[in-house]
Amino acid sequence: MKNYWLMKSEPDEVSVDDALAAPKSTVPWTGVRNYQARNFMRDQMRVGDGVLFYHSSCEEPGVVGIGEVASTPYPDPTQFDRKSKYYDPKAMPEEPRWMLVDVKVLKKVPTLSIAQMRERPELADMVVLRKGNRLSITPVEAKHWKAITGK
């Protein structure tokens, strides 16, 4: 069974345009430092799962692209890089704490803003719209995927 995900990225870190310009339109989803989001990538994501590429911490947060999970999980190299803002001194190469998957952007879409999402009754129970939700990765139900992508 295919799963669907909403994955947030700050556009000044990795934008949908950056991802589209990358080789094979694929980027590693580095820097996740929340255990629940890490566990989604490590334990539940599968190659081919659908991804709503979401820009956060910007003027107009929202879904800006459609993509898919493009790799199995592997250790996030930024946890070992002392120069990275995502460096984790407790992480060891033989026992990594943080995992990532690669995400391939299939297409850029007109921004579906968080405000527009809130206006659509069929999206009312999406995890990303729940009060207090701050996760960078959230599961998306098939009905929400279909309402947003038409597929």
PyMOL commands that set and color helices and strands:
alter all, ss='L'
color gray80, all
select helices_A, chain A and resi 16-21+23-25+35-44+77-80+114-119+121-123+127-129+142-149
alter helices_A, ss='H'
color red, helices_A
select strands_A, chain A and resi 4-9+26-28+50-55+62-69+74-75+99-100+102-113+137-140
alter strands_A, ss='S'
color yellow, strands_A
deselect
rebuild
show_as cartoon
